[in-house]
């Protein structure tokens, strides 16, 4: 990594500017006092796939388990998710969604057929966690369910009947079947994904072919009994701007939302290890993470040509880090540890989503338990660990539904070995219920940043920090609190200015009023 110096400027809508001096540690930040864009709570969405121990052993252990549970849901995980204020949860995939046939997962559990999970390690799936178990979980958590329906190997009829089963309150065949299975009232599912990664594991389709399939399938996914669907088309991976252009041209306003998937991976053949990395690898990861800002901007520009009023949402419904699996685990189960580096990625990403909140209406980090950049880790003995990423999401809760406040920040910028710019300090701000919330992410490994912030008035009512001695630090079952938030004392307001001293590799969230 090398340090570069530029005159003050704002580039590509990034919150940071480039400083005059590479050695400067004081940062000037100006926060607008007013804004008119709401940060959708769904930007803090989660994702649960039938993959490894995300569902089985993570969320669900069954009612007969020795692990304390409520109707089969792990009590410790349930409470942790309630504390996280999850706004929306995506299920059943991922790649699994396009091989999932929903009728296999209803009715008496002992009579449900088993299948092999061909995408993720060949694990035998017993279908004990199906539609009722998922939608009832969402009710317990108070979150919106997001169903990814099967287009890759499923039929139009199958999707139409699933929507009827979940959303019909009438005397219809699927509503009667639902009642036979113990649920009288429809759940009223709002979010429906019409396929997943149709360019890859969802069918290896061309965008033109998928566009026609979307038009067909979505026609028969009907609104029922006042339960109106928000239909989401399977969108692009990373830099595939042509996919977005074709769907905007050929689907347009037939969709309510268009998905985007982005992981901080430069080489799928050498993803690196979660807890073993050097400084160069650390900054390369942050550079790739921050590049999503440009990626979103380019997709937005294409969408703006056909939809200048921004009626169609962009949903980053898979994002996060992706490392090599932990030693001794099934390679197809994607179980990885989660360090302070992952927390920094989460903070930087959320700050970017805030800035694009006019178009970005949802984001779903991958995944909620035991898979990739998870919130929670569990084991078969009944242990549970909250990851550094969990703590970031909890600290950022005040941003959900808040009004975004534009930020200008003058900070040092360095360049990763892969040539991507990395601002030393990332800042996001918003206002809600008379309070101003400010999040600051210091991405440097060894340099504290003192931010002098104008535009924030009143007094500090809460302040928390997430940091650690080493950016490789993480929480495990023997040391569950190595990385955990604490009260923060390094901020003050005086003479109309908020001054925050942000330690190296740390995240600070504070509220004023």
Secondary structure as UniProt FT lines:
FT   STRAND          2..4
FT   TURN            12..13
FT   STRAND          16..18
FT   TURN            22..23
FT   STRAND          26..31
FT   STRAND          37..38
FT   HELIX           41..44
FT   STRAND          45..47
FT   TURN            52..53
FT   TURN            57..59
FT   TURN            63..64
FT   STRAND          69..70
FT   TURN            71..72
FT   STRAND          73..74
FT   HELIX           75..84
FT   STRAND          88..91
FT   HELIX           95..99
FT   HELIX           102..105
FT   HELIX           109..111
FT   STRAND          115..116
FT   TURN            118..122
FT   STRAND          124..125
FT   HELIX           131..141
FT   STRAND          144..149
FT   HELIX           156..167
FT   HELIX           173..180
FT   TURN            181..182
FT   STRAND          191..194
FT   TURN            198..203
FT   HELIX           207..220
FT   TURN            225..226
FT   STRAND          230..237
FT   TURN            238..239
FT   HELIX           241..250
FT   HELIX           252..254
FT   STRAND          257..263
FT   TURN            268..269
FT   HELIX           279..290
FT   HELIX           292..306
FT   TURN            308..309
FT   STRAND          313..320
FT   TURN            327..328
FT   HELIX           331..333
FT   HELIX           340..355
FT   TURN            356..359
FT   STRAND          360..366
FT   STRAND          376..378
FT   TURN            380..381
FT   STRAND          384..386
FT   HELIX           388..395
FT   HELIX           396..399
FT   TURN            400..401
FT   STRAND          403..405
FT   STRAND          407..411
FT   STRAND          413..415
FT   TURN            417..418
FT   STRAND          421..423
FT   STRAND          425..432
FT   TURN            433..434
FT   STRAND          435..442
FT   STRAND          449..454
FT   STRAND          460..466
FT   TURN            471..472
FT   TURN            480..481
FT   STRAND          486..487
FT   STRAND          491..494
FT   TURN            495..496
FT   STRAND          497..502
FT   TURN            504..505
FT   STRAND          506..512
//
